């Protein structure tokens, strides 16, 4: 007995009836004779649509879905979630090829992020500019290959992580500008003879403390 996708039965040259139901179809054959199929359908997570909308609000201009599922279920899911494009019935190496093509089409300065949780997603997570894995349900291979691991298995954590990253980058830039400006000021005062050694030391320590205090704002992140 063998069980698998449509490709498997075609490879084994087993005549069968294609199923066009919305879902993942598992075909079965016994002793080379087609026996039937089982359709397994996943339910969309309630937060999936909000996650897509939040990504667009954050400036994500192109959203694509890469999946090993058949085209029918992939197209139905993309339509319900308002996803721009869908690539279905992909093997792991085919997902990598699609990712590489999408990267080549990116405008200058743009990066490509990929979120996944399966073992088949590990090569794509490594190839993407930013790989995001689900920490709870994700496979060990996906978690190891990812750059970012979300501890909550909720897709709406993806836009939240982007918001945290944007806020953190903004605070880091503020600290750099403030620290460099303060040091330039004390250097100028010292060169003019208006600041002594102790004033410079106190100023340097004060700048460091203020930068640390400003950095603690990342701990008070509240999503709008």
HUWOTA-V307599 format. One line per field, one symbol per residue. ss: DSSP state (2 for helix, 1 for strand, 0 for the rest). phi: phi as a letter, one per 20 degrees, with the letter a starting at -180 (. if undefined). burial: I if it has 24 or more other ideal C-beta (glycine too) atoms within 12 Angstrom, else O. A space follows every 10 residues. Layout:
BEGIN
ss = ???
phi = ???
burial = ???
END
This chain:
BEGIN
ss = 0111022222 2000000000 0001111111 0011111111 0000000222 2222222000 0001110000 2222222222 2000111000 0222222222 2222000000 0011110022 2222222001 1111000002 2222200111 0000022222 2222222222 2222222222 2222222222 2000002222 2222222222 2222222222 0000
phi = .cbrefffff feldfbefdd ffqeedeccc lmdfdqbcdd deeffgefff fffffffeof ebccddbeff ffffffffff dmefbccdld egffffffgf ffffeffgne cddcdaceff egfffffffc dcdefeefff ffffefecde fdecffffff ffffffffff fffgffffff ffffffffff femeceffff ffffffffff fffffffffd fcfg
burial = OOOOIIOOIO OOOIOIOOIO OOOIIIIIIO OOOIOOIOOO OOOOOOOIOO IIOIIOOIOI OOIIIIIIII OIIIOIIIOO IOIOOIIIII OIOOIIOIIO OIOOOOOOOO OIIIIIIIOI IIIIIIIIOI IIIIOOOIOO OIIOIIIIII OOOIIIIIII IIIIOOIOOO IOOOIOOIIO OIOOOIOOOO OOOOOOOOOO OOIOOOIOOO IOOIIOOOOO OOOO
END
